[in-house]
Amino acid sequence: MPSYSVNERAVAKAHRLIESRQYVLDSDWGEAQPNADRENTYLKSHSWDEYGEWHLGLTEGPSEETKARYAFVYGDFRRLHRTGLIACVYRAAEWRHKQIEIAAHELLQLLDKKSA
């Protein structure tokens, strides 16, 4: 099973998105979550650093400029999705990636507080 560390740049970006109200509170994450084609399109006009800021986890091992390096996507490359954060919490908890779970949970709590 892969090991992950928290991507602090992604956490900071998520905070900025929440503060600037760039989020979706109710979405079908299965539809909103970027697929491989949307990831490739995004990477054509954005840097790997920008791509990485949409992922709460950094996979230990893969090199920086590969999709395998980034995990636990929380948005659609435009806005943060509440359902994306819920998916991150769930997946991280399921596979016992505690630090990712906590980071996603804290962001979810912040979002709920700000959007109430």
C-alpha positions in Angstrom: 0.0 0.0 0.0 1.4 3.4 -0.9 2.4 5.9 1.8 1.3 9.5 1.6 2.2 12.8 3.3 0.0 15.9 3.5 0.5 18.3 0.7 0.7 21.5 2.7 0.5 23.6 -0.5 -2.8 22.0 -1.4 -4.2 22.6 2.1 -3.2 26.3 1.8 -4.9 26.5 -1.6 -8.0 24.9 -0.2 -8.0 27.5 2.6 -7.8 30.3 0.0 -10.6 28.8 -2.0 -12.8 28.5 1.0 -12.0 32.1 2.1 -12.8 33.5 -1.3 -16.0 31.4 -1.6 -14.7 29.4 -4.6 -16.5 26.2 -3.7 -19.5 24.0 -4.5 -21.5 22.8 -1.6 -23.7 20.2 -3.3 -22.4 18.2 -6.3 -22.1 14.7 -7.6 -18.5 14.0 -7.0 -18.5 11.1 -9.5 -19.4 13.6 -12.2 -17.3 16.6 -10.9 -14.1 14.7 -10.1 -11.5 15.3 -12.8 -11.0 12.3 -15.0 -7.7 11.5 -17.0 -8.8 13.7 -19.9 -9.6 16.7 -17.8 -6.3 16.2 -15.9 -4.4 16.2 -19.2 -6.2 19.3 -20.5 -5.4 21.1 -17.2 -1.8 20.1 -17.5 -1.5 21.5 -21.0 -1.9 25.1 -19.6 -0.8 24.8 -16.0 2.3 23.7 -14.2 2.8 20.5 -12.2 2.9 22.7 -9.0 -0.5 24.1 -9.9 -1.8 20.6 -10.6 -0.4 19.3 -7.3 -2.2 22.1 -5.3 -5.5 20.3 -6.1 -4.4 17.1 -4.3 -4.2 16.8 -0.5 -1.8 13.8 -0.6 1.8 13.4 -1.9 2.6 9.8 -2.8 6.0 8.7 -1.4 8.2 7.5 -4.2 7.1 8.8 -7.6 8.9 11.8 -9.0 7.3 15.3 -8.8 6.2 15.7 -12.4 4.0 12.6 -12.6 0.3 12.0 -11.9 1.3 9.1 -9.6 2.9 11.7 -7.2 -0.5 13.3 -6.4 -3.5 11.8 -4.6 -6.7 12.8 -2.9 -8.1 15.4 -5.3 -10.6 17.7 -3.7 -11.8 20.0 -6.6 -12.5 20.3 -10.3 -9.5 22.6 -11.1 -11.7 25.6 -10.7 -13.5 25.2 -7.3 -13.3 23.1 -4.2 -16.1 20.6 -3.8 -17.6 19.7 -0.5 -18.2 16.2 -1.8 -14.6 16.0 -2.9 -13.5 16.7 0.7 -15.9 14.1 2.0 -14.5 11.6 -0.5 -10.9 12.4 0.7 -12.0 11.9 4.3 -13.6 8.6 3.5 -10.9 7.2 1.3 -8.1 8.2 3.7 -10.0 6.8 6.7 -10.7 3.5 4.8 -7.0 3.0 4.1 -5.8 4.4 7.4 -3.9 7.4 6.0 -4.6 9.3 9.2 -2.8 12.6 8.4 -4.7 13.0 5.1 -7.9 12.1 6.8 -7.3 14.8 9.5 -6.4 17.4 6.9 -9.5 16.8 4.8 -11.7 16.7 7.9 -10.4 20.0 9.1 -11.0 21.6 5.7 -14.5 20.2 5.7 -15.2 21.7 9.1 -13.8 25.0 8.0 -16.0 24.9 4.8 -19.1 24.1 6.8 -18.4 26.9 9.2 -17.8 29.5 6.5 -20.7 28.4 4.4 -23.3 28.2 7.3 
